[in-house]
């Protein structure tokens, strides 16, 4: 039986978290020439998360663990909420190499982990260590919970390529999931079958293309996100001469005409795009949509421009019950991702 047939589903990100999982940044090739500049913002991110929930951090070895612990203490982090695991990684993008955590509608005491295959966004980078992370996490959690189930669909899937509302709907993009560098042997219908079976969804909303500079081939978490069961926030570029204008307008049009699993049309909220961010003559995939919904907070990336304030106001209106926290991601996005890409939520059991 598939996870869905057994009652499993992936809850929405705003559902209560037991913890957030991270993989500590260490790969200089991901931030060539400036990896040291990302750590002040990264440590603030961890400190902010730990104000409301436990944080599990994958590190390579004891030496790295000691270093990270020292830096987090200097940042004023509540270390009682920090848990280190010596699970080596190739990179920091836990959203994509981490597992998907499932709850069970029929029996709240049952939960599961999905170990999707990971091929570093179509074989662009090394991934031999990253692909082991879900199994490491499963073994760690199963030691305390022998009833934890473990599913392996056997296909490539990244956490940042999908978003769910926990009510049967899933957002994704054709540019990523239908890219031949992921699952060339699968048709769109077969991919949809896997999404339904292993995320426990009924309805799939397909957007088209991602934003310029995104090496993931168009992850949806830079574009559009569920912020309530019937509400989707989507990035919109107002400058008609901007390279992202047409793609984001197409996505907006799709969302304004789509239907949810319940047959209703979603409410669509427009989120501004930041000013263009360049480094080393390369345009980076800066987007406010790469926010992370934590317990009690929404942590969103800022980019040292006036649009930061507009994004904050928009998110405040969307999440009146959560504190909106902006953290500078101008250096972090040189790694071609931000706070949502770096994190993976573990729902409360």
N, C-alpha and C positions, 0 to 999 in steps of 0.2 A: 504493500500500500504506500502511496505517496504521502508526504507530510500533510498535504491539504486533506487527503482522505482520512487521515488520523486526527484531524482537528487543529493542526498547527497553522500558524500564521505569523507574519512579521508585524509587530505593532508599530504604530506611528512613532516618530522621533520624540514627539511631545509627551508620550506616555511616560510614567515614572521610570527612572533609571535606577538600576542597582549600582551601576558604575559606568565609567567611560574607559575604553582601552586606547592606548597610544603606543607608537613605536618611536623611540627617541631618535631625532635626526643626527646622522653622523656621516652620511655619504657626501663627501665634498663635490663629487661629480654632479649632484643634484642642484647645488648652489655654487657653481664654479666661481672662484675668486671672491666670494663674500659669505661663506657659510657662517662665519663668526657673527655676522650682523643679525642673524635671525633669532639668536637665542634670547635676547631681552624680551621680545614679544612672545616667543614660545613659552618662556618661563612664566610670564604673566598669564598666558592662556591656561597653563596647568594650575597655577595658583587660584585663578578664578573658578575653574572647574571644581577644585577641591573645597571650595567654600560651601558646596551643596551636595557633593557626591564623591564616592571613592573613585580613585584614578589608578588604573593598572598600566604600568609602563614597561614595554619590552626593551631590554638593553642587551648588549652583546656579551658582556662579561662583568666580573666583579669590579674591575678598574673603571669601566664606564658607569656602573651603578654608583660607586663612591663619588665620582665626579658629578653626576647628575644630582645626587642627594645634596651635595655641598651647594650647588648652584640654586636648587630649589629652596633650601634653607635661607640662603642669602636673599632670595626674593620674598621671603616671608610666608612661604607655603605652609599650610597645615599638614605636617608630615604624617599625622595619624591616619590621614586619608590616602596616602600614597603607598602603592604596593608594586614592588619591582619583580620582574621575571626575567631571568637570563635566557631569553629566547632570541637568538641572533636574527637580524634582518638585513636585507640589502638596502632598504630605504625606509622612509618615515610614513608612508601613505597607508595608514592602518585601515582607512575606509575601504580600500581596495584589496589589500591582502589579508585583512582580518575576516573572521567568520560572520555570517548572519545569524543572529539569535532569534529563536522562535518561541512563542508562547502557545498554549493550547486552549482553544475556546471551550472544549468539553470538560477538561480537567486542569484547573489552574496549577496543580502540583506538578504537571508534566511540562517539560521544556526541552528544547533541542538546539543543536548547532548545525548549520549548513556549511560544508567545506566545498565551495566552488573552486574550480581550477583558476589559477592566476598565471598569466603569461606576460606580465609587465606591459599591458596595453598594446598587445600585438607584437611582442618580442622586441620591443625597443631598448630594453635595458636588462641587466642580469636579474634573475628572480628565484634562484635556487633556494635561498633561505626564506624569502617572503612566502613562498608557496607552502611552507611547513607551519606557518603561524597558526592557522585554525586547528591543526592537530595538536600542537603544543597547548593551546588554550583549552581545547576539549579535555586533554589528559589532566591538566591542572584542575579544572572544574569537576571532572568525573571522580576525582579522588574523594571529594566531599559529597558527591551526588551520583551514585552508581546507576541511577535510573535516567541520567541525561542521555538523550538520543543523539546520534551522529549520522548525518546524511551526506552523501557524496553524489551529486548529480552527474559528475564527469564532464561538465562543459565549462568553458571560460565565462566568468561573470565577475564584475567589479561592483562593489557597494556604491560607488559614486555614479554608476550608470543608471541607477534606478532610485525612485522615491515612492513611498507608500503612505496611505492615510489610515491603515489599519482597519479599513471598512470595505476592503475588496478592490481598491483601485491602485494602479501602479502607473507611474510616469517613467518614460524612457525616451531614447532617441534612435532613429534609424541609422544615423551616421556612425554610432558606436556599435550597437548590438547586431546590426546587419553587416558590419564591416568584415570582409573576408579574412582579416588578420585575427579574428576571434574564433568563430566556429564555422569554418567554411563548408563543413558538411551538413549544416543544418539550414532548413528553410525558415522563413519567418513564422510559419505556423508551428514548427517544432520548437522554436525558441519561446514562443508564447506558451506552449504547453508546459515547458520547463518553468517559466515564470509563475504560472498558475499553480503548478504542483509544489514548488519549493518555497515560494513566498506566501502561498495561501491566498491568492488574489483571484478575482473574477474578471476584472475589466482592465485592459491595458490601453493607455493613451500614448500614442506615438507622436513625438515631436520630430523635427527634421535635423537641423545642423546645430553644432555648438558654436562657441565664440572663437575668434582669432587667437592663436597662440596656445590653444589647448592641445597638449600632446596625447590626450586620451581619446581623440577622435570624436569628442562631443559629449562629455559627461553631463547628465541632466542637472547635477547639483551646482553647476555654474549658470544654469538657465532658469529652471522652474522648480518650485518646491510646494508640497502640501504644507499648509500651516493650520488647517482644521479639516475635519472630514469632508467638508463641502467647499473648501477655499484653497485656491492655488495662487501663489505669488510668482510673478515672472519678470525677469529682467527685460527692460525695454530701453533701447537707444534712441534718443530724440534727434540726434544729428543725422540727417539723411545722407551725408557724405561719409559717415563712418562705415568701416568695413562690416561692422556687426549689425548695421541697421536692418538690412533686408532679412537676414536669418531670424533675428529676434522678432521682427514684425510677422513673419510667417508663423513662428511659434505662438505668438499672441493670437493670431487669427484662428489657429487650430484650437487653442484653449477656449476661445470665445464661442466655438461651435461644437465642442465635444460634449459628451454625456458621461455621467458617473455610473457606477454599477447600479445605483438606485433609480436610474433613469432621469435624474435631474441634471440641469446644467450647473457647473460649478461657478461660484463667485470668483472672479479673477482680479487680483490686485497687481498693479504695475509698480515695479521696483526700478529706480533709476540705475544707470550704469555709471561707474566712476569715470573720471578723466583717464585718458590713455596712460598706461604705465609702460615705460620702455627701460630696458637695461641691455647694454652691449649691443645696441642697434636692433634689439628684438622686442617686438610687442608681446607683453605678457597677458595671460588670461585673467585679468583683474575683474572681479564681479562681486557684488554684495550678496548674491544668491548663495554664496558659499558659507553661509552662517551655520552655526551649530546650536541646536535647541537642547540646552542642558536643564537639569532640575532647577527651576526658579530663575533661569537666565536664558537669554539668547545672545550668543557671542558672535559678533559679525566683524568681518575684516574692514579696515579703513585704509585709505590711500592718500592721505595728506592733500585732499581737495575739498572744495565746497560741497560737492555731492555727498560727502560723508554725512553731513547734517541732515540732508533730505532723506537719505537711507535710514538714518536713526529714527526720524519722525515717522516714516512709513512703518518700520518694524514696531515701534511703540504702539501705533494704532492697531497693529495686527496681534500683538501679544500684551494686552493690558495687565495680565496677571504675572508677567515676568519682567525682570530687570533687563534692559537692553545695554549690552556692554560692547563698545567698539575697541578693538585692539589693532594697532598698526600692522598691516600685512604687506607693506610696500617692499620689504626685503624678502619676506617669506614667499611671496608670489613669484619670485625669480626661480623657485623650484617648481613652478607651474601648477601650484595648488595653494589652498589656504586651510582654514580651520576645520571645515567639514571634511576635507580630504584627509586631514591628519587624524581624525577621530572616528571611533566606532562605538555606538551606544550598546550597552548591555541592559536589557529591560529588567525591571524589578519582578521577582518571582512571587 
